[in-house]
Amino acid sequence: MADAVSTLKLITGPGKAVWKFMNTSDGTGESAVTKVDLSTLTNTYGNNPKSVVIEKIVYDIKGMQVKIAAAGTTSINLALLSNFGTMNYCEANGLNSVNTGSNAGNITFTVASGATTGSTYDITLFMRLNG
């Protein structure tokens, strides 16, 4: 059996995306699972963006920690989430997923710890599309 996961695309338009990710774990967790694939998005110029900028994260996590990273030859950790809250990066101009190498700039989730049967996460990313 695998974790029960779903993605709800609340807003997907030129230059912006707001997506909600949900998971109920069977105890195995996730490891570097691509949640935001740049090839499926369109920036304000009608092209695939080179990266996304996470402007805000709203999350509710029970029984685990979730690492959000920018994929690439070496992934870049963007956030480590547990419990619940809101992280607003607008004043700092956001967290940019820019990276190099294979799958560069895609956003991945990894369950960093926990992942017992019945653990859950509900994470909403507010994103701006770059380049």
RODREN-908404 format. One record per residue (C-alpha): residue in three letters; x negated, y negated, z. Coordinates in Angstrom, 3 decimals. Layout:
// residues N
@r=ALA; xx=X; yy=Y; zz=Z
...
// end
This chain:
// residues 131
@r=MET; xx=0.000; yy=0.000; zz=0.000
@r=ALA; xx=-1.170; yy=-3.576; zz=-0.587
@r=ASP; xx=-0.463; yy=-6.949; zz=0.960
@r=ALA; xx=2.863; yy=-8.444; zz=-0.153
@r=VAL; xx=1.914; yy=-11.733; zz=-1.831
@r=SER; xx=3.784; yy=-14.378; zz=-3.779
@r=THR; xx=3.191; yy=-17.775; zz=-5.345
@r=LEU; xx=5.807; yy=-20.474; zz=-5.710
@r=LYS; xx=4.879; yy=-23.239; zz=-8.156
@r=LEU; xx=6.722; yy=-26.252; zz=-6.738
@r=ILE; xx=5.207; yy=-28.793; zz=-9.148
@r=THR; xx=3.131; yy=-28.027; zz=-12.230
@r=GLY; xx=2.783; yy=-30.981; zz=-14.549
@r=PRO; xx=0.157; yy=-33.009; zz=-16.330
@r=GLY; xx=-2.415; yy=-34.009; zz=-13.766
@r=LYS; xx=-0.722; yy=-32.583; zz=-10.638
@r=ALA; xx=0.183; yy=-29.247; zz=-9.081
@r=VAL; xx=1.777; yy=-28.265; zz=-5.781
@r=TRP; xx=1.752; yy=-24.527; zz=-5.172
@r=LYS; xx=2.848; yy=-22.471; zz=-2.161
@r=PHE; xx=1.164; yy=-19.139; zz=-1.422
@r=MET; xx=2.636; yy=-16.515; zz=0.902
@r=ASN; xx=1.231; yy=-13.233; zz=2.197
@r=THR; xx=2.423; yy=-10.514; zz=4.559
@r=SER; xx=-0.496; yy=-8.216; zz=5.251
@r=ASP; xx=-0.518; yy=-4.437; zz=5.435
@r=GLY; xx=-3.819; yy=-4.739; zz=7.308
@r=THR; xx=-6.140; yy=-4.709; zz=4.297
@r=GLY; xx=-6.275; yy=-8.472; zz=3.622
@r=GLU; xx=-7.511; yy=-10.160; zz=0.462
@r=SER; xx=-11.049; yy=-10.756; zz=-0.779
@r=ALA; xx=-11.836; yy=-13.585; zz=-3.242
@r=VAL; xx=-8.419; yy=-13.319; zz=-4.897
@r=THR; xx=-7.894; yy=-16.011; zz=-7.556
@r=LYS; xx=-4.903; yy=-18.139; zz=-6.565
@r=VAL; xx=-5.430; yy=-21.122; zz=-8.886
@r=ASP; xx=-6.688; yy=-20.258; zz=-12.382
@r=LEU; xx=-7.740; yy=-23.389; zz=-14.279
@r=SER; xx=-6.961; yy=-21.755; zz=-17.616
@r=THR; xx=-3.243; yy=-21.818; zz=-16.709
@r=LEU; xx=-3.155; yy=-25.578; zz=-15.989
@r=THR; xx=-3.034; yy=-28.708; zz=-18.158
@r=ASN; xx=-4.582; yy=-32.041; zz=-17.207
@r=THR; xx=-3.233; yy=-35.456; zz=-18.269
@r=TYR; xx=-5.117; yy=-35.127; zz=-21.599
@r=GLY; xx=-3.448; yy=-31.821; zz=-22.498
@r=ASN; xx=-6.574; yy=-29.735; zz=-21.796
@r=ASN; xx=-7.482; yy=-27.176; zz=-19.157
@r=PRO; xx=-9.061; yy=-29.036; zz=-16.228
@r=LYS; xx=-12.667; yy=-28.426; zz=-15.231
@r=SER; xx=-11.693; yy=-28.439; zz=-11.550
@r=VAL; xx=-8.894; yy=-29.217; zz=-9.142
@r=VAL; xx=-9.039; yy=-31.627; zz=-6.243
@r=ILE; xx=-7.184; yy=-30.441; zz=-3.166
@r=GLU; xx=-5.578; yy=-33.546; zz=-1.704
@r=LYS; xx=-3.637; yy=-31.868; zz=1.102
@r=ILE; xx=-3.157; yy=-28.423; zz=2.652
@r=VAL; xx=-0.096; yy=-27.530; zz=4.721
@r=TYR; xx=-0.379; yy=-24.132; zz=6.395
@r=ASP; xx=1.198; yy=-21.699; zz=8.862
@r=ILE; xx=-0.946; yy=-18.645; zz=9.551
@r=LYS; xx=-0.220; yy=-15.872; zz=12.047
@r=GLY; xx=-2.743; yy=-13.213; zz=13.060
@r=MET; xx=-5.558; yy=-13.969; zz=10.594
@r=GLN; xx=-7.914; yy=-16.604; zz=9.194
@r=VAL; xx=-7.916; yy=-17.570; zz=5.509
@r=LYS; xx=-10.931; yy=-18.965; zz=3.671
@r=ILE; xx=-10.236; yy=-21.153; zz=0.626
@r=ALA; xx=-13.147; yy=-21.364; zz=-1.814
@r=ALA; xx=-14.134; yy=-22.716; zz=-5.224
@r=ALA; xx=-15.115; yy=-19.772; zz=-7.437
@r=GLY; xx=-18.358; yy=-19.741; zz=-9.377
@r=THR; xx=-21.683; yy=-17.945; zz=-9.516
@r=THR; xx=-21.844; yy=-18.642; zz=-5.782
@r=SER; xx=-18.512; yy=-19.567; zz=-4.224
@r=ILE; xx=-18.231; yy=-22.839; zz=-2.310
@r=ASN; xx=-16.192; yy=-22.729; zz=0.883
@r=LEU; xx=-13.612; yy=-25.528; zz=0.980
@r=ALA; xx=-11.581; yy=-24.713; zz=4.118
@r=LEU; xx=-11.144; yy=-22.100; zz=6.833
@r=LEU; xx=-7.567; yy=-22.013; zz=8.112
@r=SER; xx=-5.891; yy=-20.480; zz=11.157
@r=ASN; xx=-2.764; yy=-21.229; zz=13.187
@r=PHE; xx=-0.799; yy=-24.088; zz=11.598
@r=GLY; xx=-1.227; yy=-27.693; zz=10.570
@r=THR; xx=-1.853; yy=-30.183; zz=7.814
@r=MET; xx=-5.233; yy=-31.175; zz=6.411
@r=ASN; xx=-5.066; yy=-34.420; zz=4.437
@r=TYR; xx=-8.125; yy=-35.195; zz=2.300
@r=CYS; xx=-6.688; yy=-38.148; zz=0.330
@r=GLU; xx=-8.772; yy=-40.811; zz=2.080
@r=ALA; xx=-11.919; yy=-38.780; zz=1.342
@r=ASN; xx=-10.856; yy=-38.437; zz=-2.335
@r=GLY; xx=-10.029; yy=-34.734; zz=-1.862
@r=LEU; xx=-11.893; yy=-31.424; zz=-1.914
@r=ASN; xx=-13.191; yy=-30.817; zz=-5.439
@r=SER; xx=-13.395; yy=-27.225; zz=-6.722
@r=VAL; xx=-16.107; yy=-28.104; zz=-9.250
@r=ASN; xx=-18.635; yy=-25.265; zz=-9.491
@r=THR; xx=-20.825; yy=-23.477; zz=-12.050
@r=GLY; xx=-20.909; yy=-20.017; zz=-13.558
@r=SER; xx=-18.227; yy=-17.388; zz=-14.037
@r=ASN; xx=-14.651; yy=-18.529; zz=-13.221
@r=ALA; xx=-16.073; yy=-21.915; zz=-12.155
@r=GLY; xx=-13.613; yy=-24.131; zz=-10.328
@r=ASN; xx=-10.851; yy=-21.578; zz=-9.802
@r=ILE; xx=-9.511; yy=-21.448; zz=-6.242
@r=THR; xx=-9.762; yy=-18.170; zz=-4.311
@r=PHE; xx=-8.424; yy=-16.978; zz=-0.960
@r=THR; xx=-10.165; yy=-14.493; zz=1.327
@r=VAL; xx=-8.788; yy=-13.211; zz=4.604
@r=ALA; xx=-11.824; yy=-13.991; zz=6.757
@r=SER; xx=-10.662; yy=-12.153; zz=9.878
@r=GLY; xx=-7.569; yy=-10.623; zz=11.380
@r=ALA; xx=-5.436; yy=-8.999; zz=8.679
@r=THR; xx=-3.507; yy=-6.668; zz=10.921
@r=THR; xx=-0.243; yy=-5.166; zz=9.731
@r=GLY; xx=2.380; yy=-7.930; zz=9.780
@r=SER; xx=-0.090; yy=-10.847; zz=9.777
@r=THR; xx=1.148; yy=-13.667; zz=7.535
@r=TYR; xx=0.136; yy=-16.851; zz=5.834
@r=ASP; xx=2.102; yy=-19.617; zz=4.175
@r=ILE; xx=-0.226; yy=-22.143; zz=2.516
@r=THR; xx=0.781; yy=-25.068; zz=0.298
@r=LEU; xx=-1.900; yy=-26.804; zz=-1.791
@r=PHE; xx=-1.315; yy=-30.321; zz=-3.156
@r=MET; xx=-3.735; yy=-30.630; zz=-6.085
@r=ARG; xx=-4.905; yy=-33.183; zz=-8.644
@r=LEU; xx=-6.335; yy=-31.810; zz=-11.905
@r=ASN; xx=-9.764; yy=-33.126; zz=-12.968
@r=GLY; xx=-11.515; yy=-33.370; zz=-16.296
// end
